[in-house]
């Protein structure tokens, strides 16, 4: 089974010329190498953005969770024995 998959894409002529120049200069061995590196960079940046969005979401709900945790309803459950959140050892 092949470890790579051939994918076709239409790329503007100007970008192809720039890629070819990088290959001619010996900075890359092929157009494929350039495209793979660009895709890796894109996916890495995308993951960082997604992680940042998750962190921002968690920060936004943190205040709400804190308020709920310290609410009178929570104190009521503490007074009557409540529900154990962690198993007793």
N, C-alpha and C positions, 0 to 999 in steps of 0.2 A: 504494500500500500504506500502510495506517495506521501511524503511529508509536506508537500507544497501543493497549492491549487493555482491553476492559471486563471487569472481574472483579466478581462478586457476593460479598458477605460478610454474614453476620448479625452485627450489633454490638449489644451491650446498650444499651437505651434511655438509660440514664444517661450513657454515653459519647457517644452521638449528641447529647444535650442539651448536653453540654459543648462538643462540636465546633461545634454551631450557635451557641452563645454567642460562641465565638472568631470565627466568621464575622460575626456581628452586630456585634461590636466592631471589625471591620475588620482584625483581625490576619491573617486568611487570606481568600482570595477564595471558597473553596468547601470542602466536606467532602473532596473529592478531593485538594485541595492538602495538607490536614492528613494524610490517609492516606499520600500519597506521601512527605511529609517523615518521617513516623513509620517507614515502611518503609525509607527510606534510612538513617535513624539505626540501626534494628535491624540492617540488613545490615552497616553499618560496624562496629558493636560486635561483631557475630559474626565479622567478618574479623579484628578485633584479637584476639579470644579465640583464633581458630584460629592466628594468627601466634604468639601467646604459647605455645600448646600445642606448636607446632613447635619453638620456641626451647627450651622445657623438655625436649623429647625429645632435641634435639641436645646439650644440656648433659648429659643423663643418659648418652648413649653416648660422650661425649668422653673420659671417664676410661678406658673400656674400649678405645677406639681407641688412646689414648696408651699403655696397658699393652701392647697388641698390638704397637704400633710399636717399643717398646723391649724386646721379648721376646728371649730367647735364639735363638728360631727366626729372627727377623729378623736378628740378628747373623750367624747361619750363612749366610743368603743374601747378606749384605754381603761375607762372607769369600770366597765362591766366585764373586762377580761378580753374583749375583742376577739379577733381571729389571729392566730399565730402566723406571722409572715415567714418565719424560718422554722424548720423542724427542730424540736427539742432533742437534745442529745441525751 
